[in-house]
């Protein structure tokens, strides 16, 4: 079932956005560093509208994240994309996300129970905030990198990185402010049987 704009909201939001007006003040809630800042009133977008908004922000997002200077993320938007349109993710603060994976993680999304991704696999979810009041702007980039076996047993050898839209690091499992992203692995433990990876929603999976 596709998300749809409310009729009274659709025309005005798209018109405002395409005119180049990007608002920044959004309502949010937080329970501290153990949870994402969650958007209280995310807009309900059709696939077409979500794609249009994302494509209009895409270059700006790429430039912003690149300021983090992380080699793992070079040209991430050229990686295979596993969803056919941005989809809203409750576990990423009610933002619209895209799920990219590098070629090492080619079987991401089809992992069988007990199967693991190889070292060097990188998963990247960029995000866009869209509220039902018409506020639209880039969100954080959420990254998972598979490390060498035994590199970090506490996270099953996954490294979690959260990059803010301006390229600053919110947290890095293997670097600064590791505690700020500790909740990432706690959440992903729910899918430990799939090597701690969540799949794209079925309605948005490429090929469906």
VENLINSUL-V428276 format. One record per pair of residues at least 12 apart in sequence whose ideal C-beta (glycine too) atoms are under 10 Angstrom apart, sorted by the first residue. I is the first residue (numbers start at 1). J is the second residue. D is the distance in whole Angstrom. If there is no record, write none. Layout:
I_J_D, I_J_D
//
This chain:
1_203_7, 2_44_9, 2_45_9, 2_46_6, 2_47_6, 2_48_9, 2_50_10, 2_85_9, 2_203_7, 2_204_9, 3_42_9, 3_43_8, 3_44_5, 3_45_5, 3_46_6, 3_47_8, 3_49_9, 3_50_8, 3_85_9, 3_87_8, 3_88_7, 3_96_9, 3_203_10, 4_44_6, 4_45_8, 4_46_5, 4_47_10, 4_49_9, 5_43_7, 5_44_6, 5_45_6, 5_46_6, 5_48_10, 5_49_6, 5_132_9, 6_43_8, 6_44_7, 6_132_7, 9_43_7, 9_44_8, 9_45_10, 9_132_6, 9_133_9, 9_134_8, 10_43_9, 10_44_10, 10_45_9, 10_46_8, 10_49_7, 12_134_7, 13_43_7, 13_45_9, 13_49_8, 13_53_9, 13_130_8, 13_131_9, 13_132_8, 13_133_9, 13_134_5, 13_135_9, 13_136_8, 14_45_10, 14_48_10, 14_49_6, 14_52_7, 14_53_8, 14_134_9, 14_136_10, 15_134_10, 16_134_6, 16_135_10, 16_136_8, 17_49_9, 17_52_8, 17_53_6, 17_56_7, 17_57_9, 17_130_9, 17_134_8, 17_136_5, 18_52_8, 18_53_9, 18_56_7, 20_56_9, 21_134_9, 21_136_9, 22_53_10, 22_56_9, 22_57_8, 22_60_9, 22_134_10, 22_135_8, 22_136_6, 22_137_5, 22_138_9, 23_129_10, 23_131_8, 23_133_8, 23_134_6, 23_135_4, 23_136_7, 23_137_7, 24_129_9, 24_135_7, 24_136_9, 24_137_6, 25_131_9, 25_133_9, 25_135_6, 25_137_10, 26_39_6, 26_40_8, 26_41_8, 26_42_9, 26_129_6, 26_130_9, 26_131_5, 26_133_8, 26_135_5, 26_136_9, 26_137_8, 26_139_10, 27_39_7, 27_40_4, 27_41_6, 27_42_10, 27_131_7, 27_132_10, 27_133_8, 27_135_8, 28_40_6, 28_41_10, 28_93_8, 28_94_9, 28_129_9, 28_131_10, 29_93_9, 29_94_10, 30_93_9, 31_183_10, 32_180_10, 32_183_9, 33_170_9, 33_171_8, 33_177_9, 33_179_7, 33_180_5, 33_181_9, 33_182_8, 33_183_7, 34_179_9, 34_180_9, 34_182_8, 34_183_5, 34_186_8, 34_187_10, 35_91_10, 35_93_8, 35_183_6, 35_187_9, 36_89_9, 36_90_9, 36_91_8, 36_92_6, 36_93_4, 36_94_9, 36_95_8, 36_127_10, 36_139_9, 36_140_8, 36_142_9, 36_162_9, 36_170_10, 36_183_8, 36_184_9, 36_187_9, 37_93_6, 37_94_10, 37_95_9, 37_129_9, 37_139_9, 37_140_9, 37_170_10, 38_90_8, 38_91_10, 38_92_9, 38_93_5, 38_94_5, 38_95_9, 39_88_9, 39_92_10, 39_93_6, 39_94_4, 39_95_6, 39_96_10, 39_129_6, 39_130_8, 39_131_6, 39_132_10, 39_135_9, 39_139_9, 40_94_8, 40_131_8, 40_132_10, 41_94_9, 41_130_10, 41_131_5, 41_132_5, 41_133_7, 41_135_9, 42_88_6, 42_89_10, 42_90_9, 42_93_9, 42_94_4, 42_95_7, 42_96_8, 42_129_8, 42_130_6, 42_131_6, 42_132_7, 43_88_9, 43_94_10, 43_96_9, 43_129_9, 43_130_4, 43_131_6, 43_132_5, 43_133_8, 43_134_8, 43_135_9, 43_136_9, 44_88_8, 44_130_9, 44_132_7, 45_85_9, 45_86_8, 45_87_9, 45_88_8, 45_96_7, 45_128_10, 45_130_6, 45_132_10, 46_85_8, 47_83_10, 47_84_7, 47_85_4, 47_86_8, 47_87_8, 47_203_9, 47_204_8, 48_85_8, 49_85_9, 49_86_10, 49_96_10, 49_130_9, 50_83_10, 50_85_5, 50_86_4, 50_87_7, 50_88_8, 50_96_5, 50_98_10, 50_128_8, 50_130_8, 50_204_10, 51_84_9, 51_85_5, 51_86_7, 51_96_10, 51_98_10, 52_85_10, 53_86_8, 53_96_8, 53_128_6, 53_130_6, 53_136_6, 54_85_8, 54_86_5, 54_96_7, 54_97_10, 54_98_7, 54_126_8, 54_127_10, 54_128_6, 54_130_10, 54_138_10, 55_86_10, 56_128_10, 56_136_9, 57_126_9, 57_128_6, 57_136_8, 57_137_8, 57_138_6, 57_139_10, 57_165_9, 58_77_7, 58_98_9, 58_126_9, 58_128_9, 58_138_9, 59_77_9, 60_137_9, 60_138_6, 60_165_8, 61_77_8, 61_98_10, 61_126_6, 61_127_9, 61_128_8, 61_137_10, 61_138_5, 61_139_9, 61_141_8, 61_165_7, 62_75_9, 62_76_8, 62_77_6, 62_78_10, 62_126_8, 62_138_10, 62_141_10, 63_138_10, 63_165_10, 63_166_10, 63_167_9, 64_126_10, 64_138_6, 64_141_9, 64_163_8, 64_164_8, 64_165_5, 64_166_6, 64_167_6, 64_168_9, 65_77_9, 65_124_9, 65_126_7, 65_138_9, 65_140_9, 65_141_5, 65_143_9, 65_163_5, 65_164_9, 65_165_7, 65_166_9, 65_167_6, 66_163_9, 66_167_7, 67_163_9, 67_164_9, 67_165_9, 67_166_7, 67_167_3, 67_168_8, 68_141_8, 68_143_9, 68_161_8, 68_163_5, 68_164_8, 68_166_9, 68_167_4, 68_168_7, 68_169_6, 68_172_10, 69_167_8, 70_122_10, 70_124_10, 70_141_9, 70_143_8, 70_145_9, 70_161_7, 70_163_7, 70_167_9, 70_169_9, 70_172_9, 72_102_8, 72_120_9, 72_122_5, 72_124_8, 72_143_7, 72_144_10, 72_145_6, 72_159_9, 72_161_8, 73_100_9, 73_102_9, 73_122_8, 73_124_6, 73_126_10, 73_141_7, 73_143_7, 73_145_10, 73_161_9, 73_163_8, 74_102_10, 75_102_10, 76_98_10, 76_100_5, 76_101_9, 76_102_8, 76_122_8, 76_123_10, 76_124_5, 76_126_8, 76_141_8, 76_143_9, 77_98_9, 77_100_7, 77_124_9, 77_126_8, 78_100_9, 78_102_10, 79_99_10, 79_100_4, 79_101_6, 79_102_5, 79_103_7, 79_105_9, 79_106_10, 79_122_8, 79_123_9, 79_124_7, 80_99_10, 80_100_7, 80_101_6, 80_102_8, 80_103_7, 80_105_9, 80_106_7, 80_108_8, 80_109_9, 80_206_8, 81_98_6, 81_99_7, 81_100_6, 81_101_9, 81_200_9, 81_206_7, 82_98_8, 82_99_5, 82_100_7, 82_101_6, 82_105_10, 82_108_7, 82_109_5, 82_110_10, 82_123_9, 82_199_8, 82_200_5, 82_204_9, 82_205_7, 82_206_6, 82_207_9, 83_97_8, 83_98_6, 83_99_5, 83_100_9, 83_109_9, 83_125_10, 83_199_10, 83_200_5, 83_201_8, 83_203_9, 83_204_4, 83_205_7, 83_206_6, 83_208_10, 84_200_9, 84_203_9, 84_204_6, 84_205_7, 84_206_5, 84_207_8, 84_208_8, 85_98_9, 85_203_9, 85_204_6, 85_206_10, 86_98_5, 86_99_10, 86_125_10, 86_126_9, 86_127_8, 86_128_6, 86_130_9, 86_204_8, 87_99_8, 87_200_7, 87_201_6, 87_203_8, 87_204_4, 87_205_10, 88_127_10, 88_128_10, 88_130_9, 88_201_9, 88_204_10, 89_125_7, 89_127_8, 89_139_10, 89_142_9, 89_198_9, 89_200_10, 89_201_9, 91_125_10, 91_142_9, 91_184_9, 91_187_6, 91_188_9, 91_190_9, 91_198_7, 92_125_6, 92_127_6, 92_139_8, 92_140_8, 92_142_6, 92_162_10, 92_187_10, 92_198_10, 93_127_8, 93_129_8, 93_139_7, 93_140_8, 93_142_10, 94_127_10, 94_129_8, 94_130_9, 94_131_9, 94_139_10, 95_125_9, 95_126_9, 95_127_4, 95_128_6, 95_129_5, 95_130_8, 95_138_10, 95_139_5, 95_140_8, 95_142_10, 96_126_9, 96_127_7, 96_128_5, 96_129_8, 96_130_6, 96_136_10, 96_139_8, 97_124_10, 97_125_5, 97_126_7, 97_127_5, 97_128_8, 97_139_8, 97_140_10, 97_141_10, 97_142_8, 97_200_9, 97_204_10, 98_124_8, 98_125_7, 98_126_6, 98_127_8, 98_128_9, 98_141_10, 98_200_9, 98_204_10, 99_123_7, 99_124_8, 99_125_6, 99_126_9, 99_142_10, 99_197_10, 99_198_9, 99_199_9, 99_200_5, 99_201_10, 99_204_9, 99_205_9, 99_206_10, 100_122_9, 100_123_7, 100_124_5, 100_125_7, 100_126_8, 100_141_10, 100_143_10, 101_117_9, 101_121_7, 101_122_7, 101_123_5, 101_124_7, 101_125_10, 101_144_9, 101_197_9, 102_120_8, 102_121_7, 102_122_5, 102_123_8, 102_124_8, 102_145_9, 103_120_9, 103_121_9, 103_122_10, 104_117_7, 104_118_6, 104_119_8, 104_120_4, 104_121_4, 104_122_7, 104_145_10, 104_146_8, 105_117_5, 105_118_8, 105_120_8, 105_121_4, 105_122_7, 105_123_6, 105_124_10, 105_144_9, 105_145_10, 105_146_8, 105_195_10, 105_197_9, 106_118_10, 106_121_9, 107_121_9, 108_121_7, 108_122_10, 108_123_6, 108_144_10, 108_194_9, 108_195_9, 108_197_6, 108_199_8, 108_200_9, 109_123_10, 109_194_9, 109_197_8, 109_198_10, 109_199_5, 109_200_6, 109_205_7, 109_206_8, 109_207_10, 110_194_10, 110_199_8, 110_205_10, 111_191_9, 111_193_9, 111_194_5, 111_195_6, 111_196_10, 111_197_6, 111_199_8, 112_193_9, 112_194_8, 113_193_5, 113_194_7, 113_195_10, 114_193_7, 114_194_9, 114_195_9, 115_193_9, 115_194_8, 115_195_7, 116_146_8, 116_149_9, 116_156_9, 116_157_9, 116_194_9, 116_195_4, 116_196_9, 116_197_10, 117_144_9, 117_146_5, 117_157_10, 117_158_9, 117_194_10, 117_195_5, 117_196_9, 117_197_7, 118_146_7, 119_145_9, 119_146_5, 119_147_7, 119_148_5, 119_149_7, 119_151_9, 119_157_8, 120_145_8, 120_146_6, 120_147_9, 120_148_9, 121_144_8, 121_145_7, 121_146_4, 121_147_10, 121_158_9, 121_195_9, 121_197_9, 122_143_7, 122_144_7, 122_145_5, 122_146_7, 122_159_9, 122_161_10, 123_142_8, 123_143_7, 123_144_4, 123_145_8, 123_146_9, 123_158_9, 123_196_10, 123_197_7, 123_198_9, 124_141_6, 124_142_7, 124_143_5, 124_144_8, 124_145_9, 124_161_9, 124_163_9, 125_139_9, 125_140_9, 125_141_7, 125_142_4, 125_143_8, 125_144_9, 125_198_9, 125_200_10, 126_138_8, 126_139_8, 126_140_8, 126_141_5, 126_142_8, 126_143_10, 126_163_9, 126_165_9, 127_139_3, 127_140_6, 127_141_7, 127_142_7, 127_165_9, 128_165_10, 129_165_9, 137_165_7, 138_164_9, 138_165_4, 138_166_9, 139_164_9, 139_165_7, 140_161_10, 140_162_5, 140_163_6, 140_164_6, 140_165_7, 140_168_10, 140_170_6, 141_161_8, 141_162_7, 141_163_4, 141_164_8, 141_165_8, 141_167_9, 141_170_10, 142_160_8, 142_161_8, 142_162_6, 142_163_8, 142_170_10, 142_181_9, 142_184_8, 143_159_8, 143_160_7, 143_161_4, 143_162_7, 143_163_7, 143_172_9, 143_173_10, 143_181_10, 143_184_10, 144_158_6, 144_159_7, 144_160_6, 144_161_8, 144_173_9, 144_184_8, 144_185_9, 144_188_8, 144_195_10, 144_196_8, 144_197_7, 144_198_10, 145_157_9, 145_158_7, 145_159_4, 145_160_8, 145_161_7, 145_172_10, 145_173_9, 145_174_9, 146_158_6, 146_159_8, 146_195_8, 146_196_9, 146_197_10, 147_159_6, 147_173_9, 147_174_8, 151_174_8, 152_173_7, 152_174_7, 152_178_10, 152_185_9, 154_173_9, 154_178_10, 154_182_9, 154_185_8, 155_173_6, 155_174_9, 155_178_10, 155_181_10, 155_182_9, 155_184_8, 155_185_4, 155_186_10, 155_188_9, 155_189_9, 155_196_8, 156_185_7, 156_188_9, 156_189_8, 156_192_7, 156_195_8, 156_196_6, 157_195_10, 157_196_9, 158_173_7, 158_184_8, 158_185_6, 158_188_7, 158_195_8, 158_196_6, 158_197_9, 159_172_7, 159_173_5, 159_174_5, 159_175_9, 159_178_10, 159_181_9, 159_184_10, 159_185_10, 160_172_8, 160_173_5, 160_174_9, 160_178_9, 160_180_10, 160_181_5, 160_182_8, 160_183_9, 160_184_4, 160_185_6, 160_187_10, 160_188_8, 160_196_10, 161_173_7, 161_174_8, 161_175_8, 161_181_7, 161_184_9, 162_177_9, 162_180_7, 162_181_5, 162_184_8, 169_181_9, 171_183_10, 171_184_8, 173_185_8, 184_196_9
//
